Amino acid sequence: MKNVIKKLVLCGLAVMSLDSLATPVNINTADAKTIADALNGVGIKKAEAIVSYRKEHGPFKTPEDLVNVSGIGAKTVQKIKADILLEEAKVAPAPAASTAKQAKP
């Protein structure tokens, strides 16, 4: 019985840990559902307000700009700031393959 309880507790902790790992989201391009799913503490209504504000006022320049959205305060911004992207992640181009043959030593 103790083993079963231990396993249940460990599973619960694992699920809570995974839940706290949010995926960064671009608030300037994502739809409301994606924003709500990605940002802990932002439900669908707040996410819809973010999208609506963005459409009316243009892209967000800083995460702190979210305080201008109805229903989002400075505390919420501080909690979600690390999970907010403002532009697409830039991927470094792969190095070009060298066509020259290396000389043998």
C-alpha positions in Angstrom: 0.0 0.0 0.0 2.9 2.4 0.8 4.4 1.7 -2.6 1.2 2.6 -4.3 0.9 5.9 -2.4 4.5 6.7 -3.2 4.0 6.1 -6.9 0.8 8.2 -6.9 2.6 11.1 -5.2 5.6 10.8 -7.6 3.3 10.8 -10.6 1.5 13.8 -9.3 4.7 15.7 -8.8 5.9 14.8 -12.3 2.7 16.0 -13.8 2.9 19.3 -11.9 6.5 19.7 -13.0 5.6 19.2 -16.6 2.7 21.6 -16.3 4.9 24.3 -15.0 7.2 24.1 -18.1 5.5 26.4 -20.5 6.4 26.6 -24.1 7.4 30.2 -25.1 4.8 31.8 -27.3 4.9 34.7 -29.7 2.2 37.0 -28.6 2.4 39.0 -31.8 1.5 36.0 -34.1 -0.2 33.3 -32.0 -4.0 32.8 -31.9 -5.9 33.1 -28.6 -6.0 29.3 -28.0 -2.2 29.0 -28.4 -1.6 31.9 -26.1 -4.0 30.5 -23.4 -2.4 27.0 -23.7 1.1 28.4 -23.4 0.9 31.0 -20.7 0.2 29.8 -17.2 -2.5 32.0 -15.6 -3.8 33.3 -18.9 -7.1 31.8 -19.9 -9.0 32.0 -23.1 -10.7 35.3 -22.3 -7.5 37.1 -21.5 -5.8 35.5 -24.5 -8.7 36.8 -26.7 -8.2 40.2 -25.2 -4.5 40.0 -26.1 -5.3 39.2 -29.7 -7.9 41.9 -29.9 -5.6 44.5 -28.5 -2.8 43.4 -30.9 -5.2 43.8 -33.9 -6.3 47.2 -32.8 -2.9 48.7 -31.6 -0.3 46.7 -33.5 2.4 44.3 -32.2 3.6 44.4 -28.7 7.1 45.8 -28.4 7.8 44.6 -24.8 6.2 42.0 -22.5 5.3 44.9 -20.2 3.0 46.3 -22.9 0.5 43.6 -21.9 -0.5 45.7 -18.9 -2.5 47.8 -21.5 -4.7 44.8 -22.2 -7.9 44.7 -20.0 -7.6 42.1 -17.3 -3.8 41.8 -17.4 -1.8 43.4 -14.6 1.9 43.8 -13.8 1.9 40.7 -11.5 0.6 38.5 -14.4 3.2 40.0 -16.8 6.0 39.2 -14.3 4.8 35.6 -14.0 4.6 35.0 -17.7 7.4 37.2 -19.0 9.9 34.4 -19.4 7.4 32.5 -21.7 6.7 35.4 -24.0 8.3 35.9 -27.4 7.9 39.1 -29.4 9.4 37.9 -32.7 10.1 34.6 -34.3 13.2 32.7 -33.1 16.0 33.1 -35.6 17.7 30.0 -36.7 21.4 30.3 -37.6 22.0 29.1 -41.1 23.9 25.8 -41.4 27.5 26.2 -42.3 28.2 25.7 -46.0 29.7 22.4 -46.9 33.3 22.8 -48.1 33.8 21.5 -51.7 37.6 21.8 -51.5 39.4 18.5 -50.7 41.6 18.6 -47.7 45.3 18.0 -48.4 46.7 14.9 -46.9 49.5 15.4 -44.4 
